[in-house]
Amino acid sequence: MIDQAILSSLDEYARTYCAKDIDGLMALFDKGEDISVIGTGADELCVGLDQVRQLFLRNFGEATAKRFEWHWNHTVVVNDHAVVAMSLTIHLDVSGRPLQVPVRWTVVLRRRGGQWAWLHRHASTAASGQDEGRAYPQR
């Protein structure tokens, strides 16, 4: 079962992301320069507060997220660190058109003073050229 404080952190991420609240979103992340984000775009490999902030601002400029729909999740907590693996659907508005993007996430968090701070977030989409039940795309 997912820790309630971690669940609250995920919900706060979704709320601030949908509101395009860059300061609120960045407040979830650890304040050190070792944070990282990997997004679904080919160039979305970010390390450090400034790069992560710029990535989110670019995302905000391209689309408006309406809501995050959480699905499967698995959470492991070891001492003051946690790893969340989950699937979700992000409901977006892109140029006036609705878009639903199924995403897989991995989030790594560290607890400091009772608060969970995000160290890393990785997002990916399932390989489109790969049939269910297959480990690799077929030619």
LINCOR-V44672 format. One record per backbone hydrogen bond with DSSP energy under -1.0 kcal/mol. CO is the residue of the C=O (numbers start at 1). NH is the residue of the N-H. Records with the same first field share a line. If there is no record, write none. Layout:
CO=NH  NH
This chain:
3=7
4=8
5=9
6=10
7=11
8=12
9=13
10=14
11=15
12=16
13=17
14=18
15=19
16=21
17=20
20=22
21=25
22=26
23=27
25=28
26=29
28=118
35=48
36=121
37=46
38=123
41=44
43=45
44=39
46=37
48=52
49=53
50=54
51=55
52=56
53=57
54=58
55=59
56=60
57=61
58=62
59=63
64=93
67=91
69=89
72=87
74=85
76=83
78=81
80=111
81=78
82=109
83=76
84=107
85=74
86=105
87=71
88=103
89=69
90=101
91=66  67
92=99
93=64
94=97
97=94
99=92
101=90
103=88
104=124
105=86
106=122
107=84
108=119  120
109=82
110=117
112=115
115=112
117=110
118=30
119=36
120=108
121=38
122=106
124=104
131=134
